[in-house]
Amino acid sequence: METQLRFVSKEEAHKLIDDAPGDGVLVLTYNQIIGVSDHGKYIRKKKSKKLVDKSVTVVLTDSKPVATLNLHNRLIKDFSEYHRENIVKTIMLSKLE
């Protein structure tokens, strides 16, 4: 399974959220001290778009059957600076085939 990372604009992230099936998405929140996430919380798409708007950098991790939007609270210019511990929240998006 090949995973691809790429930076996306907030507008593109909103479109990906809108295109995901269902009324909501699963959001994981990371504890940066211990480096793991919680069990996730299902929230409405509108609220997830507000989380995107608050983030500084949005990275799409695209794999099948789930894509994730990793929301960062700091500016990341290239993937040499990309580290999992900088993720604040992850929005899980199901993909329809």
C-alpha positions as CSV (number, residue, x, y, z in Angstrom):
1,M,0.0,0.0,0.0
2,E,1.6,3.3,-1.1
3,T,1.0,6.4,1.0
4,Q,1.4,9.8,-0.4
5,L,1.9,13.0,1.5
6,R,1.1,16.5,0.1
7,F,0.3,19.9,1.4
8,V,-3.2,21.1,0.7
9,S,-4.9,24.4,0.9
10,K,-7.7,24.9,3.4
11,E,-10.1,25.3,0.6
12,E,-9.1,21.9,-0.8
13,A,-9.3,20.4,2.7
14,H,-12.9,21.7,2.9
15,K,-13.8,20.1,-0.4
16,L,-12.3,16.7,0.7
17,I,-14.4,16.9,3.9
18,D,-17.5,17.8,1.9
19,D,-16.9,14.9,-0.5
20,A,-16.5,12.3,2.3
21,P,-19.5,10.1,2.7
22,G,-21.9,10.7,5.7
23,D,-22.7,13.7,7.9
24,G,-19.5,13.8,9.9
25,V,-15.9,12.7,10.2
26,L,-13.7,11.0,12.9
27,V,-11.2,13.4,14.5
28,L,-8.2,12.2,16.5
29,T,-6.5,14.5,18.9
30,Y,-2.8,14.0,19.7
31,N,-1.1,14.4,23.1
32,Q,2.2,15.8,22.1
33,I,3.8,14.9,25.4
34,I,3.3,11.1,25.1
35,G,3.0,11.0,21.3
36,V,-0.2,9.1,20.9
37,S,-3.8,10.0,20.0
38,D,-7.1,9.6,21.8
39,H,-9.7,7.2,20.6
40,G,-11.2,9.8,18.4
41,K,-14.5,11.7,18.3
42,Y,-17.1,11.8,15.6
43,I,-18.0,15.4,14.7
44,R,-20.1,17.2,12.1
45,K,-18.3,18.2,8.9
46,K,-19.0,21.9,9.6
47,K,-17.1,21.7,12.9
48,S,-14.2,19.8,11.3
49,K,-13.9,22.6,8.7
50,K,-13.5,25.1,11.6
51,L,-10.6,22.9,12.9
52,V,-9.0,23.2,9.4
53,D,-9.4,26.9,9.5
54,K,-7.6,27.2,12.8
55,S,-4.6,25.1,11.6
56,V,-1.5,26.6,10.2
57,T,-0.4,23.7,7.9
58,V,-2.6,21.0,6.4
59,V,-1.1,17.8,5.1
60,L,-3.1,15.1,3.2
61,T,-2.0,11.5,3.7
62,D,-3.6,9.7,0.9
63,S,-3.9,5.9,1.1
64,K,-6.7,3.4,0.5
65,P,-9.4,3.1,1.9
66,V,-8.8,6.2,4.2
67,A,-7.3,9.6,3.6
68,T,-6.3,11.7,6.6
69,L,-5.9,15.4,6.9
70,N,-3.1,16.1,9.5
71,L,-3.6,19.5,11.1
72,H,-0.5,21.3,12.4
73,N,-0.2,24.4,14.6
74,R,3.0,25.5,13.0
75,L,4.2,26.4,9.6
76,I,5.9,23.5,7.7
77,K,7.5,24.5,4.4
78,D,8.7,21.1,3.2
79,F,8.6,17.4,4.2
80,S,12.1,17.4,5.6
81,E,10.5,19.4,8.5
82,Y,7.5,17.0,8.7
83,H,7.3,15.0,12.0
84,R,4.3,13.1,13.4
85,E,4.8,14.8,16.8
86,N,3.9,18.2,15.3
87,I,0.4,16.9,14.4
88,V,-2.3,18.5,16.6
89,K,-5.4,16.8,15.1
90,T,-6.1,14.3,12.3
91,I,-9.3,14.2,10.4
92,M,-10.1,10.7,9.0
93,L,-11.9,10.6,5.6
94,S,-13.4,7.5,4.2
95,K,-13.1,7.2,0.4
96,L,-15.7,5.7,-1.8
97,E,-14.5,3.6,-4.7
